Amino acid sequence: MNQKIAQISIVVDDYDKAIEFYTTKLNFIVLEDTVIDETKRWVKIAPNKQSEFSLLVAKAANETQKTRIGNQTGGRVFLFLNTDNFEADYKNLIKKKIKIVREPKIESYGKVLVFEDCFGNLWDLIEPNKEKNDNFYSTAILKVLEKDNIEKTKKELKKLQKHTKNEIGNLLFEIQQSNEDASEFIIWECFENETAFKSHLTSTYLIDFLKLNLVEFVKGYTATKI
């Protein structure tokens, strides 16, 4: 016997309001929109055409159903939206001014935040953990241009370290100072994947550090853990 849950109803007060929000804010698509009678439509939406699961948009038909709009689970998170690009989806939520109820955090299962749709339903946005061998390692050797700036460079590197460690995709950022040459610093980094590393390279605080023109890039390489 091959069974699967194909769809779940989400109670709303207006079909078009729901379609507008889920397609323009969350970038879902309408799989079906069929008129059944003067007051009822069969509306199915999903993240994409390949999705095996869809939401059936159901307009509340009586006062009891209207009380369930936005609170079908008694205040708990109702729906769980998985993604393979948490940062991009998070930025989209901010851009579209969607209410973030709980800010991003890292749990044992992956990255997660909670947002609220236009009806009040709570959603988890989740990027599940990937295989450990996806981790991206990077080493950089930096040379202070002016010896008088060694202490200033150390201070600015520690600021950069603090910001980088707060990045969702960062797993490690270590600073080492050479015993043989105090003007030489070695940076060891590890990110969840190459995408997270590339995102770090465009971060404002890294760009601001480089603009200080305190160091020159001596050597850098990436590596794979064995």
Secondary structure, DSSP 8 states (H G I E B T S, - for coil): ------EEEEEES-HHHHHHHHHHTS--EEEEEEE-SSS-EEEEEESSTT-S-EEEEEE--SHHHHTTTT-TTTTS--EEEE-S-HHHHHHHHHHTT-EEEEEEEEETTEEEEEEE-TTS-EEEEEEE---GGG-EEEEEEEEESSGGGHHHHHHHHHHHHHHHHTSTTEEEEEEEE-SS-TTEEEEEEEESSHHHHHHHHT-HHHHHHHHT--EEEEEEEEE---
